Structure formats: structure tokens, C-alpha cells
């Protein structure tokens, strides 16, 4: 039976970097590594939105990206 084994997770924060001359939004991002596997969605959002306040750009969102191994 195959199992999934957690390797690591990162939090990615997205910012509004303005507009291009063509009118498209510029989206900038910052990645924070070594997130705890068991962190709740609320805790992650609170932490990443607080870190986003250190930026000059307006915060537009965040995501958690997990990497895992599928083992047999």
C-alpha cells in the first residue's frame, strides 16, 4: 500500500506590484521556507499576513505549498 510522507512546506505571499503599460497587474511574491506541517490555516494566514506588512507593496494573498514523497 502506498503512503504519502511529508517533506517540507513553504508559504508564498503575493503582493500588488502595480500595473504594466498594457494595463495588466504586476504580481510580486515572497517565499518563506520551513513551515511546520501541523500549522493550521488560520495560524498560517495570520503569520504570512503579518510578514506581508513588512513590505512596501499591498498584500493580496498567500498560499501554502507542500512537497511530499509517495512511497510504496
CHARMM internal coordinates of N, CA and C (Angstrom, degrees):
IC EDIT
DIST 1 N 1 CA 1.4314
DIST 1 CA 1 C 1.5300
ANGL 1 N 1 CA 1 C 109.03
DIST 1 C 2 N 1.2970
ANGL 1 CA 1 C 2 N 117.06
DIHE 1 N 1 CA 1 C 2 N 132.71
DIST 2 N 2 CA 1.4630
ANGL 1 C 2 N 2 CA 122.43
DIHE 1 CA 1 C 2 N 2 CA -178.94
DIST 2 CA 2 C 1.5273
ANGL 2 N 2 CA 2 C 110.50
DIHE 1 C 2 N 2 CA 2 C -79.72
DIST 2 C 3 N 1.3413
ANGL 2 CA 2 C 3 N 115.54
DIHE 2 N 2 CA 2 C 3 N 147.96
DIST 3 N 3 CA 1.4572
ANGL 2 C 3 N 3 CA 121.76
DIHE 2 CA 2 C 3 N 3 CA 177.14
DIST 3 CA 3 C 1.5256
ANGL 3 N 3 CA 3 C 109.45
DIHE 2 C 3 N 3 CA 3 C -130.96
DIST 3 C 4 N 1.3044
ANGL 3 CA 3 C 4 N 115.26
DIHE 3 N 3 CA 3 C 4 N 159.94
DIST 4 N 4 CA 1.4579
ANGL 3 C 4 N 4 CA 121.07
DIHE 3 CA 3 C 4 N 4 CA 175.78
DIST 4 CA 4 C 1.5191
ANGL 4 N 4 CA 4 C 107.62
DIHE 3 C 4 N 4 CA 4 C -110.29
DIST 4 C 5 N 1.3408
ANGL 4 CA 4 C 5 N 115.93
DIHE 4 N 4 CA 4 C 5 N 126.41
DIST 5 N 5 CA 1.4584
ANGL 4 C 5 N 5 CA 121.89
DIHE 4 CA 4 C 5 N 5 CA -179.23
DIST 5 CA 5 C 1.5254
ANGL 5 N 5 CA 5 C 109.56
DIHE 4 C 5 N 5 CA 5 C -116.29
DIST 5 C 6 N 1.3314
ANGL 5 CA 5 C 6 N 116.60
DIHE 5 N 5 CA 5 C 6 N 117.95
DIST 6 N 6 CA 1.4607
ANGL 5 C 6 N 6 CA 123.55
DIHE 5 CA 5 C 6 N 6 CA -179.79
DIST 6 CA 6 C 1.5225
ANGL 6 N 6 CA 6 C 110.91
DIHE 5 C 6 N 6 CA 6 C -58.23
DIST 6 C 7 N 1.3468
ANGL 6 CA 6 C 7 N 117.32
DIHE 6 N 6 CA 6 C 7 N 133.60
DIST 7 N 7 CA 1.4656
ANGL 6 C 7 N 7 CA 121.94
DIHE 6 CA 6 C 7 N 7 CA 175.39
DIST 7 CA 7 C 1.5175
ANGL 7 N 7 CA 7 C 111.04
DIHE 6 C 7 N 7 CA 7 C -105.57
DIST 7 C 8 N 1.3181
ANGL 7 CA 7 C 8 N 117.26
DIHE 7 N 7 CA 7 C 8 N -60.23
DIST 8 N 8 CA 1.4589
ANGL 7 C 8 N 8 CA 120.66
DIHE 7 CA 7 C 8 N 8 CA 178.25
DIST 8 CA 8 C 1.5282
ANGL 8 N 8 CA 8 C 110.20
DIHE 7 C 8 N 8 CA 8 C -162.21
DIST 8 C 9 N 1.3207
ANGL 8 CA 8 C 9 N 115.09
DIHE 8 N 8 CA 8 C 9 N 167.65
DIST 9 N 9 CA 1.4597
ANGL 8 C 9 N 9 CA 120.84
DIHE 8 CA 8 C 9 N 9 CA 178.78
DIST 9 CA 9 C 1.5221
ANGL 9 N 9 CA 9 C 109.02
DIHE 8 C 9 N 9 CA 9 C -140.23
DIST 9 C 10 N 1.3257
ANGL 9 CA 9 C 10 N 115.15
DIHE 9 N 9 CA 9 C 10 N 148.39
DIST 10 N 10 CA 1.4636
ANGL 9 C 10 N 10 CA 121.62
DIHE 9 CA 9 C 10 N 10 CA 175.83
DIST 10 CA 10 C 1.5176
ANGL 10 N 10 CA 10 C 108.62
DIHE 9 C 10 N 10 CA 10 C -127.26
DIST 10 C 11 N 1.3105
ANGL 10 CA 10 C 11 N 115.48
DIHE 10 N 10 CA 10 C 11 N 154.04
DIST 11 N 11 CA 1.4564
ANGL 10 C 11 N 11 CA 121.49
DIHE 10 CA 10 C 11 N 11 CA 173.41
DIST 11 CA 11 C 1.5154
ANGL 11 N 11 CA 11 C 108.00
DIHE 10 C 11 N 11 CA 11 C -109.24
DIST 11 C 12 N 1.2967
ANGL 11 CA 11 C 12 N 116.93
DIHE 11 N 11 CA 11 C 12 N 130.96
DIST 12 N 12 CA 1.4564
ANGL 11 C 12 N 12 CA 121.20
DIHE 11 CA 11 C 12 N 12 CA -179.70
DIST 12 CA 12 C 1.5330
ANGL 12 N 12 CA 12 C 107.98
DIHE 11 C 12 N 12 CA 12 C -116.02
DIST 12 C 13 N 1.3327
ANGL 12 CA 12 C 13 N 115.49
DIHE 12 N 12 CA 12 C 13 N 125.32
DIST 13 N 13 CA 1.4590
ANGL 12 C 13 N 13 CA 122.36
DIHE 12 CA 12 C 13 N 13 CA -179.70
DIST 13 CA 13 C 1.5220
ANGL 13 N 13 CA 13 C 108.08
DIHE 12 C 13 N 13 CA 13 C -106.20
DIST 13 C 14 N 1.3326
ANGL 13 CA 13 C 14 N 116.57
DIHE 13 N 13 CA 13 C 14 N 133.49
DIST 14 N 14 CA 1.4653
ANGL 13 C 14 N 14 CA 121.91
DIHE 13 CA 13 C 14 N 14 CA -178.91
DIST 14 CA 14 C 1.5228
ANGL 14 N 14 CA 14 C 110.97
DIHE 13 C 14 N 14 CA 14 C -109.52
DIST 14 C 15 N 1.3409
ANGL 14 CA 14 C 15 N 114.30
DIHE 14 N 14 CA 14 C 15 N 141.59
DIST 15 N 15 CA 1.4584
ANGL 14 C 15 N 15 CA 122.12
DIHE 14 CA 14 C 15 N 15 CA -178.22
DIST 15 CA 15 C 1.5261
ANGL 15 N 15 CA 15 C 110.68
DIHE 14 C 15 N 15 CA 15 C -127.56
DIST 15 C 16 N 1.3200
ANGL 15 CA 15 C 16 N 114.94
DIHE 15 N 15 CA 15 C 16 N 153.93
DIST 16 N 16 CA 1.4621
ANGL 15 C 16 N 16 CA 122.01
DIHE 15 CA 15 C 16 N 16 CA 173.69
DIST 16 CA 16 C 1.5195
ANGL 16 N 16 CA 16 C 107.64
DIHE 15 C 16 N 16 CA 16 C -85.83
DIST 16 C 17 N 1.3277
ANGL 16 CA 16 C 17 N 116.89
DIHE 16 N 16 CA 16 C 17 N 111.76
DIST 17 N 17 CA 1.4576
ANGL 16 C 17 N 17 CA 122.17
DIHE 16 CA 16 C 17 N 17 CA -178.05
DIST 17 CA 17 C 1.5113
ANGL 17 N 17 CA 17 C 113.60
DIHE 16 C 17 N 17 CA 17 C -95.67
DIST 17 C 18 N 1.3341
ANGL 17 CA 17 C 18 N 117.41
DIHE 17 N 17 CA 17 C 18 N 11.72
DIST 18 N 18 CA 1.4591
ANGL 17 C 18 N 18 CA 120.73
DIHE 17 CA 17 C 18 N 18 CA 179.97
DIST 18 CA 18 C 1.5235
ANGL 18 N 18 CA 18 C 111.21
DIHE 17 C 18 N 18 CA 18 C 103.88
DIST 18 C 19 N 1.3283
ANGL 18 CA 18 C 19 N 115.21
DIHE 18 N 18 CA 18 C 19 N -158.94
DIST 19 N 19 CA 1.4644
ANGL 18 C 19 N 19 CA 121.70
DIHE 18 CA 18 C 19 N 19 CA -177.71
DIST 19 CA 19 C 1.5216
ANGL 19 N 19 CA 19 C 110.03
DIHE 18 C 19 N 19 CA 19 C -125.58
DIST 19 C 20 N 1.3334
ANGL 19 CA 19 C 20 N 116.04
DIHE 19 N 19 CA 19 C 20 N 148.94
DIST 20 N 20 CA 1.4575
ANGL 19 C 20 N 20 CA 120.76
DIHE 19 CA 19 C 20 N 20 CA 173.38
DIST 20 CA 20 C 1.5271
ANGL 20 N 20 CA 20 C 108.71
DIHE 19 C 20 N 20 CA 20 C -79.42
DIST 20 C 21 N 1.3134
ANGL 20 CA 20 C 21 N 116.67
DIHE 20 N 20 CA 20 C 21 N 170.87
DIST 21 N 21 CA 1.4612
ANGL 20 C 21 N 21 CA 120.24
DIHE 20 CA 20 C 21 N 21 CA 176.43
DIST 21 CA 21 C 1.5215
ANGL 21 N 21 CA 21 C 110.93
DIHE 20 C 21 N 21 CA 21 C -62.08
DIST 21 C 22 N 1.3278
ANGL 21 CA 21 C 22 N 116.95
DIHE 21 N 21 CA 21 C 22 N -27.52
DIST 22 N 22 CA 1.4556
ANGL 21 C 22 N 22 CA 122.35
DIHE 21 CA 21 C 22 N 22 CA 179.33
DIST 22 CA 22 C 1.5239
ANGL 22 N 22 CA 22 C 113.78
DIHE 21 C 22 N 22 CA 22 C -82.62
DIST 22 C 23 N 1.3331
ANGL 22 CA 22 C 23 N 117.81
DIHE 22 N 22 CA 22 C 23 N -1.25
DIST 23 N 23 CA 1.4531
ANGL 22 C 23 N 23 CA 121.47
DIHE 22 CA 22 C 23 N 23 CA 177.44
DIST 23 CA 23 C 1.5175
ANGL 23 N 23 CA 23 C 115.50
DIHE 22 C 23 N 23 CA 23 C 90.63
DIST 23 C 24 N 1.3369
ANGL 23 CA 23 C 24 N 117.59
DIHE 23 N 23 CA 23 C 24 N 8.97
DIST 24 N 24 CA 1.4609
ANGL 23 C 24 N 24 CA 120.38
DIHE 23 CA 23 C 24 N 24 CA 177.59
DIST 24 CA 24 C 1.5236
ANGL 24 N 24 CA 24 C 110.23
DIHE 23 C 24 N 24 CA 24 C -90.68
DIST 24 C 25 N 1.3449
ANGL 24 CA 24 C 25 N 115.06
DIHE 24 N 24 CA 24 C 25 N 145.05
DIST 25 N 25 CA 1.4560
ANGL 24 C 25 N 25 CA 120.33
DIHE 24 CA 24 C 25 N 25 CA 180.00
DIST 25 CA 25 C 1.5284
ANGL 25 N 25 CA 25 C 110.46
DIHE 24 C 25 N 25 CA 25 C -72.98
DIST 25 C 26 N 1.3268
ANGL 25 CA 25 C 26 N 115.92
DIHE 25 N 25 CA 25 C 26 N 138.00
DIST 26 N 26 CA 1.4610
ANGL 25 C 26 N 26 CA 122.02
DIHE 25 CA 25 C 26 N 26 CA 173.70
DIST 26 CA 26 C 1.5219
ANGL 26 N 26 CA 26 C 106.47
DIHE 25 C 26 N 26 CA 26 C -95.12
DIST 26 C 27 N 1.3228
ANGL 26 CA 26 C 27 N 116.37
DIHE 26 N 26 CA 26 C 27 N 121.25
DIST 27 N 27 CA 1.4631
ANGL 26 C 27 N 27 CA 121.38
DIHE 26 CA 26 C 27 N 27 CA -179.35
DIST 27 CA 27 C 1.5210
ANGL 27 N 27 CA 27 C 108.36
DIHE 26 C 27 N 27 CA 27 C -110.00
DIST 27 C 28 N 1.3088
ANGL 27 CA 27 C 28 N 116.12
DIHE 27 N 27 CA 27 C 28 N 121.27
DIST 28 N 28 CA 1.4651
ANGL 27 C 28 N 28 CA 121.99
DIHE 27 CA 27 C 28 N 28 CA 177.87
DIST 28 CA 28 C 1.5237
ANGL 28 N 28 CA 28 C 108.25
DIHE 27 C 28 N 28 CA 28 C -105.56
DIST 28 C 29 N 1.3388
ANGL 28 CA 28 C 29 N 116.28
DIHE 28 N 28 CA 28 C 29 N 156.55
DIST 29 N 29 CA 1.4609
ANGL 28 C 29 N 29 CA 119.03
DIHE 28 CA 28 C 29 N 29 CA -179.77
DIST 29 CA 29 C 1.5255
ANGL 29 N 29 CA 29 C 111.01
DIHE 28 C 29 N 29 CA 29 C -141.52
DIST 29 C 30 N 1.3216
ANGL 29 CA 29 C 30 N 114.07
DIHE 29 N 29 CA 29 C 30 N 157.81
DIST 30 N 30 CA 1.4639
ANGL 29 C 30 N 30 CA 123.09
DIHE 29 CA 29 C 30 N 30 CA 175.07
DIST 30 CA 30 C 1.5220
ANGL 30 N 30 CA 30 C 106.48
DIHE 29 C 30 N 30 CA 30 C -135.44
DIST 30 C 31 N 1.3276
ANGL 30 CA 30 C 31 N 117.02
DIHE 30 N 30 CA 30 C 31 N 134.98
DIST 31 N 31 CA 1.4609
ANGL 30 C 31 N 31 CA 121.92
DIHE 30 CA 30 C 31 N 31 CA -177.77
DIST 31 CA 31 C 1.5257
ANGL 31 N 31 CA 31 C 110.62
DIHE 30 C 31 N 31 CA 31 C -110.59
DIST 31 C 32 N 1.3261
ANGL 31 CA 31 C 32 N 115.33
DIHE 31 N 31 CA 31 C 32 N 133.45
DIST 32 N 32 CA 1.4604
ANGL 31 C 32 N 32 CA 122.21
DIHE 31 CA 31 C 32 N 32 CA 176.88
DIST 32 CA 32 C 1.5233
ANGL 32 N 32 CA 32 C 107.83
DIHE 31 C 32 N 32 CA 32 C -114.79
DIST 32 C 33 N 1.3112
ANGL 32 CA 32 C 33 N 116.82
DIHE 32 N 32 CA 32 C 33 N 123.46
DIST 33 N 33 CA 1.4705
ANGL 32 C 33 N 33 CA 122.88
DIHE 32 CA 32 C 33 N 33 CA -174.03
DIST 33 CA 33 C 1.5281
ANGL 33 N 33 CA 33 C 112.70
DIHE 32 C 33 N 33 CA 33 C -93.39
DIST 33 C 34 N 1.3151
ANGL 33 CA 33 C 34 N 114.11
DIHE 33 N 33 CA 33 C 34 N 170.06
DIST 34 N 34 CA 1.4718
ANGL 33 C 34 N 34 CA 123.43
DIHE 33 CA 33 C 34 N 34 CA 172.75
DIST 34 CA 34 C 1.5253
ANGL 34 N 34 CA 34 C 113.93
DIHE 33 C 34 N 34 CA 34 C 64.65
DIST 34 C 35 N 1.3191
ANGL 34 CA 34 C 35 N 116.74
DIHE 34 N 34 CA 34 C 35 N 42.56
DIST 35 N 35 CA 1.4568
ANGL 34 C 35 N 35 CA 119.73
DIHE 34 CA 34 C 35 N 35 CA 174.90
DIST 35 CA 35 C 1.5193
ANGL 35 N 35 CA 35 C 109.78
DIHE 34 C 35 N 35 CA 35 C -72.27
DIST 35 C 36 N 1.3052
ANGL 35 CA 35 C 36 N 116.16
DIHE 35 N 35 CA 35 C 36 N 149.11
DIST 36 N 36 CA 1.4578
ANGL 35 C 36 N 36 CA 122.44
DIHE 35 CA 35 C 36 N 36 CA 178.49
DIST 36 CA 36 C 1.5312
ANGL 36 N 36 CA 36 C 108.64
DIHE 35 C 36 N 36 CA 36 C -75.11
DIST 36 C 37 N 1.3099
ANGL 36 CA 36 C 37 N 116.55
DIHE 36 N 36 CA 36 C 37 N 135.09
DIST 37 N 37 CA 1.4673
ANGL 36 C 37 N 37 CA 121.59
DIHE 36 CA 36 C 37 N 37 CA -178.52
DIST 37 CA 37 C 1.5263
ANGL 37 N 37 CA 37 C 111.84
DIHE 36 C 37 N 37 CA 37 C -58.23
DIST 37 C 38 N 1.3164
ANGL 37 CA 37 C 38 N 117.53
DIHE 37 N 37 CA 37 C 38 N -39.51
DIST 38 N 38 CA 1.4581
ANGL 37 C 38 N 38 CA 122.07
DIHE 37 CA 37 C 38 N 38 CA -172.88
DIST 38 CA 38 C 1.5326
ANGL 38 N 38 CA 38 C 114.37
DIHE 37 C 38 N 38 CA 38 C -86.16
DIST 38 C 39 N 1.3219
ANGL 38 CA 38 C 39 N 118.80
DIHE 38 N 38 CA 38 C 39 N 3.32
DIST 39 N 39 CA 1.4639
ANGL 38 C 39 N 39 CA 120.97
DIHE 38 CA 38 C 39 N 39 CA -178.89
DIST 39 CA 39 C 1.5276
ANGL 39 N 39 CA 39 C 110.20
DIHE 38 C 39 N 39 CA 39 C -62.29
DIST 39 C 40 N 1.3298
ANGL 39 CA 39 C 40 N 115.80
DIHE 39 N 39 CA 39 C 40 N 137.09
DIST 40 N 40 CA 1.4627
ANGL 39 C 40 N 40 CA 120.08
DIHE 39 CA 39 C 40 N 40 CA 179.99
DIST 40 CA 40 C 1.5278
ANGL 40 N 40 CA 40 C 109.87
DIHE 39 C 40 N 40 CA 40 C -78.57
DIST 40 C 41 N 1.3169
ANGL 40 CA 40 C 41 N 115.48
DIHE 40 N 40 CA 40 C 41 N 160.64
DIST 41 N 41 CA 1.4641
ANGL 40 C 41 N 41 CA 121.07
DIHE 40 CA 40 C 41 N 41 CA 178.99
DIST 41 CA 41 C 1.5260
ANGL 41 N 41 CA 41 C 110.54
DIHE 40 C 41 N 41 CA 41 C -60.04
DIST 41 C 42 N 1.3165
ANGL 41 CA 41 C 42 N 116.71
DIHE 41 N 41 CA 41 C 42 N -41.33
DIST 42 N 42 CA 1.4674
ANGL 41 C 42 N 42 CA 120.62
DIHE 41 CA 41 C 42 N 42 CA -179.67
DIST 42 CA 42 C 1.5227
ANGL 42 N 42 CA 42 C 111.28
DIHE 41 C 42 N 42 CA 42 C -64.44
DIST 42 C 43 N 1.3478
ANGL 42 CA 42 C 43 N 116.90
DIHE 42 N 42 CA 42 C 43 N -44.08
DIST 43 N 43 CA 1.4702
ANGL 42 C 43 N 43 CA 120.63
DIHE 42 CA 42 C 43 N 43 CA 178.99
DIST 43 CA 43 C 1.5215
ANGL 43 N 43 CA 43 C 111.58
DIHE 42 C 43 N 43 CA 43 C -63.93
DIST 43 C 44 N 1.3273
ANGL 43 CA 43 C 44 N 116.65
DIHE 43 N 43 CA 43 C 44 N -42.77
DIST 44 N 44 CA 1.4644
ANGL 43 C 44 N 44 CA 120.02
DIHE 43 CA 43 C 44 N 44 CA 179.09
DIST 44 CA 44 C 1.5168
ANGL 44 N 44 CA 44 C 110.89
DIHE 43 C 44 N 44 CA 44 C -63.12
DIST 44 C 45 N 1.3359
ANGL 44 CA 44 C 45 N 117.39
DIHE 44 N 44 CA 44 C 45 N -45.81
DIST 45 N 45 CA 1.4527
ANGL 44 C 45 N 45 CA 120.32
DIHE 44 CA 44 C 45 N 45 CA -179.39
DIST 45 CA 45 C 1.5285
ANGL 45 N 45 CA 45 C 110.51
DIHE 44 C 45 N 45 CA 45 C -61.69
DIST 45 C 46 N 1.3219
ANGL 45 CA 45 C 46 N 116.72
DIHE 45 N 45 CA 45 C 46 N -44.72
DIST 46 N 46 CA 1.4707
ANGL 45 C 46 N 46 CA 120.27
DIHE 45 CA 45 C 46 N 46 CA 179.13
DIST 46 CA 46 C 1.5278
ANGL 46 N 46 CA 46 C 110.83
DIHE 45 C 46 N 46 CA 46 C -59.78
DIST 46 C 47 N 1.3221
ANGL 46 CA 46 C 47 N 117.20
DIHE 46 N 46 CA 46 C 47 N -47.22
DIST 47 N 47 CA 1.4628
ANGL 46 C 47 N 47 CA 121.01
DIHE 46 CA 46 C 47 N 47 CA -177.82
DIST 47 CA 47 C 1.5306
ANGL 47 N 47 CA 47 C 111.64
DIHE 46 C 47 N 47 CA 47 C -65.66
DIST 47 C 48 N 1.3357
ANGL 47 CA 47 C 48 N 116.81
DIHE 47 N 47 CA 47 C 48 N -45.93
DIST 48 N 48 CA 1.4609
ANGL 47 C 48 N 48 CA 119.61
DIHE 47 CA 47 C 48 N 48 CA -177.95
DIST 48 CA 48 C 1.5218
ANGL 48 N 48 CA 48 C 112.00
DIHE 47 C 48 N 48 CA 48 C -69.28
DIST 48 C 49 N 1.3275
ANGL 48 CA 48 C 49 N 117.85
DIHE 48 N 48 CA 48 C 49 N -36.00
DIST 49 N 49 CA 1.4660
ANGL 48 C 49 N 49 CA 119.20
DIHE 48 CA 48 C 49 N 49 CA 178.12
DIST 49 CA 49 C 1.5316
ANGL 49 N 49 CA 49 C 110.72
DIHE 48 C 49 N 49 CA 49 C -70.10
DIST 49 C 50 N 1.3401
ANGL 49 CA 49 C 50 N 117.68
DIHE 49 N 49 CA 49 C 50 N -32.42
DIST 50 N 50 CA 1.4646
ANGL 49 C 50 N 50 CA 120.46
DIHE 49 CA 49 C 50 N 50 CA 175.04
DIST 50 CA 50 C 1.5312
ANGL 50 N 50 CA 50 C 111.02
DIHE 49 C 50 N 50 CA 50 C -67.31
DIST 50 C 51 N 1.3326
ANGL 50 CA 50 C 51 N 117.00
DIHE 50 N 50 CA 50 C 51 N -42.30
DIST 51 N 51 CA 1.4642
ANGL 50 C 51 N 51 CA 120.39
DIHE 50 CA 50 C 51 N 51 CA 176.32
DIST 51 CA 51 C 1.5248
ANGL 51 N 51 CA 51 C 111.07
DIHE 50 C 51 N 51 CA 51 C -62.96
DIST 51 C 52 N 1.3252
ANGL 51 CA 51 C 52 N 116.64
DIHE 51 N 51 CA 51 C 52 N -34.80
DIST 52 N 52 CA 1.4659
ANGL 51 C 52 N 52 CA 121.11
DIHE 51 CA 51 C 52 N 52 CA -179.37
DIST 52 CA 52 C 1.5259
ANGL 52 N 52 CA 52 C 111.12
DIHE 51 C 52 N 52 CA 52 C -64.11
DIST 52 C 53 N 1.3161
ANGL 52 CA 52 C 53 N 117.51
DIHE 52 N 52 CA 52 C 53 N -26.58
DIST 53 N 53 CA 1.4671
ANGL 52 C 53 N 53 CA 120.50
DIHE 52 CA 52 C 53 N 53 CA 179.62
DIST 53 CA 53 C 1.5227
ANGL 53 N 53 CA 53 C 112.65
DIHE 52 C 53 N 53 CA 53 C -67.73
DIST 53 C 54 N 1.3272
ANGL 53 CA 53 C 54 N 117.41
DIHE 53 N 53 CA 53 C 54 N -13.50
DIST 54 N 54 CA 1.4594
ANGL 53 C 54 N 54 CA 121.43
DIHE 53 CA 53 C 54 N 54 CA 177.70
DIST 54 CA 54 C 1.5283
ANGL 54 N 54 CA 54 C 111.70
DIHE 53 C 54 N 54 CA 54 C -80.00
DIST 54 C 55 N 1.3259
ANGL 54 CA 54 C 55 N 117.49
DIHE 54 N 54 CA 54 C 55 N -8.10
DIST 55 N 55 CA 1.4567
ANGL 54 C 55 N 55 CA 122.64
DIHE 54 CA 54 C 55 N 55 CA -178.22
DIST 55 CA 55 C 1.5263
ANGL 55 N 55 CA 55 C 111.41
DIHE 54 C 55 N 55 CA 55 C -93.10
DIST 55 C 56 N 1.3216
ANGL 55 CA 55 C 56 N 115.80
DIHE 55 N 55 CA 55 C 56 N 155.82
DIST 56 N 56 CA 1.4654
ANGL 55 C 56 N 56 CA 121.33
DIHE 55 CA 55 C 56 N 56 CA 174.47
DIST 56 CA 56 C 1.5261
ANGL 56 N 56 CA 56 C 111.54
DIHE 55 C 56 N 56 CA 56 C -79.18
DIST 56 C 57 N 1.3291
ANGL 56 CA 56 C 57 N 117.64
DIHE 56 N 56 CA 56 C 57 N -16.04
DIST 57 N 57 CA 1.4618
ANGL 56 C 57 N 57 CA 122.01
DIHE 56 CA 56 C 57 N 57 CA -177.41
DIST 57 CA 57 C 1.5275
ANGL 57 N 57 CA 57 C 111.02
DIHE 56 C 57 N 57 CA 57 C -91.62
DIST 57 C 58 N 1.3376
ANGL 57 CA 57 C 58 N 117.26
DIHE 57 N 57 CA 57 C 58 N 149.11
DIST 58 N 58 CA 1.4798
ANGL 57 C 58 N 58 CA 120.22
DIHE 57 CA 57 C 58 N 58 CA 177.06
DIST 58 CA 58 C 1.5376
ANGL 58 N 58 CA 58 C 111.62
DIHE 57 C 58 N 58 CA 58 C -68.89
DIST 58 C 59 N 1.3095
ANGL 58 CA 58 C 59 N 115.94
DIHE 58 N 58 CA 58 C 59 N 136.89
DIST 59 N 59 CA 1.4648
ANGL 58 C 59 N 59 CA 124.20
DIHE 58 CA 58 C 59 N 59 CA 179.10
DIST 59 CA 59 C 1.5322
ANGL 59 N 59 CA 59 C 109.54
DIHE 58 C 59 N 59 CA 59 C -73.63
DIST 59 C 60 N 1.3638
ANGL 59 CA 59 C 60 N 116.83
DIHE 59 N 59 CA 59 C 60 N 131.29
DIST 60 N 60 CA 1.4662
ANGL 59 C 60 N 60 CA 119.06
DIHE 59 CA 59 C 60 N 60 CA 177.51
DIST 60 CA 60 C 1.5286
ANGL 60 N 60 CA 60 C 113.19
DIHE 59 C 60 N 60 CA 60 C -121.18
DIST 60 C 61 N 1.3275
ANGL 60 CA 60 C 61 N 118.60
DIHE 60 N 60 CA 60 C 61 N -11.57
DIST 61 N 61 CA 1.4575
ANGL 60 C 61 N 61 CA 119.19
DIHE 60 CA 60 C 61 N 61 CA 178.35
DIST 61 CA 61 C 1.5121
ANGL 61 N 61 CA 61 C 112.50
DIHE 60 C 61 N 61 CA 61 C 164.83
DIST 61 C 62 N 1.3529
ANGL 61 CA 61 C 62 N 114.66
DIHE 61 N 61 CA 61 C 62 N 174.46
DIST 62 N 62 CA 1.4595
ANGL 61 C 62 N 62 CA 120.76
DIHE 61 CA 61 C 62 N 62 CA -179.32
DIST 62 CA 62 C 1.5171
ANGL 62 N 62 CA 62 C 109.18
DIHE 61 C 62 N 62 CA 62 C -148.73
DIST 62 C 63 N 1.3221
ANGL 62 CA 62 C 63 N 115.83
DIHE 62 N 62 CA 62 C 63 N 157.90
DIST 63 N 63 CA 1.4619
ANGL 62 C 63 N 63 CA 120.51
DIHE 62 CA 62 C 63 N 63 CA 175.71
DIST 63 CA 63 C 1.5180
ANGL 63 N 63 CA 63 C 109.92
DIHE 62 C 63 N 63 CA 63 C -145.84
DIST 63 C 64 N 1.3255
ANGL 63 CA 63 C 64 N 114.60
DIHE 63 N 63 CA 63 C 64 N 156.27
DIST 64 N 64 CA 1.4610
ANGL 63 C 64 N 64 CA 121.98
DIHE 63 CA 63 C 64 N 64 CA 174.72
DIST 64 CA 64 C 1.5162
ANGL 64 N 64 CA 64 C 107.27
DIHE 63 C 64 N 64 CA 64 C -108.79
DIST 64 C 65 N 1.3282
ANGL 64 CA 64 C 65 N 116.07
DIHE 64 N 64 CA 64 C 65 N 129.81
DIST 65 N 65 CA 1.4602
ANGL 64 C 65 N 65 CA 121.33
DIHE 64 CA 64 C 65 N 65 CA 179.49
DIST 65 CA 65 C 1.5261
ANGL 65 N 65 CA 65 C 107.09
DIHE 64 C 65 N 65 CA 65 C -118.50
DIST 65 C 66 N 1.3293
ANGL 65 CA 65 C 66 N 116.08
DIHE 65 N 65 CA 65 C 66 N 116.94
DIST 66 N 66 CA 1.4655
ANGL 65 C 66 N 66 CA 121.60
DIHE 65 CA 65 C 66 N 66 CA -179.23
DIST 66 CA 66 C 1.5195
ANGL 66 N 66 CA 66 C 110.67
DIHE 65 C 66 N 66 CA 66 C -105.16
DIST 66 C 67 N 1.3170
ANGL 66 CA 66 C 67 N 115.34
DIHE 66 N 66 CA 66 C 67 N 146.81
DIST 67 N 67 CA 1.4549
ANGL 66 C 67 N 67 CA 122.01
DIHE 66 CA 66 C 67 N 67 CA 173.77
DIST 67 CA 67 C 1.5245
ANGL 67 N 67 CA 67 C 106.76
DIHE 66 C 67 N 67 CA 67 C -121.08
DIST 67 C 68 N 1.3162
ANGL 67 CA 67 C 68 N 114.73
DIHE 67 N 67 CA 67 C 68 N 135.23
DIST 68 N 68 CA 1.4648
ANGL 67 C 68 N 68 CA 120.44
DIHE 67 CA 67 C 68 N 68 CA -178.97
DIST 68 CA 68 C 1.5271
ANGL 68 N 68 CA 68 C 109.83
DIHE 67 C 68 N 68 CA 68 C -142.04
DIST 68 C 69 N 1.3183
ANGL 68 CA 68 C 69 N 114.78
DIHE 68 N 68 CA 68 C 69 N 156.33
DIST 69 N 69 CA 1.4603
ANGL 68 C 69 N 69 CA 121.57
DIHE 68 CA 68 C 69 N 69 CA 174.68
DIST 69 CA 69 C 1.5243
ANGL 69 N 69 CA 69 C 108.72
DIHE 68 C 69 N 69 CA 69 C -100.32
DIST 69 C 70 N 1.3150
ANGL 69 CA 69 C 70 N 116.03
DIHE 69 N 69 CA 69 C 70 N 137.85
DIST 70 N 70 CA 1.4513
ANGL 69 C 70 N 70 CA 120.83
DIHE 69 CA 69 C 70 N 70 CA 172.63
DIST 70 CA 70 C 1.5204
ANGL 70 N 70 CA 70 C 106.59
DIHE 69 C 70 N 70 CA 70 C -100.24
DIST 70 C 71 N 1.3290
ANGL 70 CA 70 C 71 N 115.19
DIHE 70 N 70 CA 70 C 71 N 117.73
DIST 71 N 71 CA 1.4602
ANGL 70 C 71 N 71 CA 120.49
DIHE 70 CA 70 C 71 N 71 CA -173.15
DIST 71 CA 71 C 1.5140
ANGL 71 N 71 CA 71 C 110.56
DIHE 70 C 71 N 71 CA 71 C -118.40
DIST 71 C 72 N 1.2834
ANGL 71 CA 71 C 72 N 114.86
DIHE 71 N 71 CA 71 C 72 N 150.01
DIST 72 N 72 CA 1.4677
ANGL 71 C 72 N 72 CA 120.90
DIHE 71 CA 71 C 72 N 72 CA 178.77
DIST 72 CA 72 C 1.5066
ANGL 72 N 72 CA 72 C 110.79
DIHE 71 C 72 N 72 CA 72 C -103.80
END
COOR INIT
IC SEED 1 N 1 CA 1 C
IC BUILD
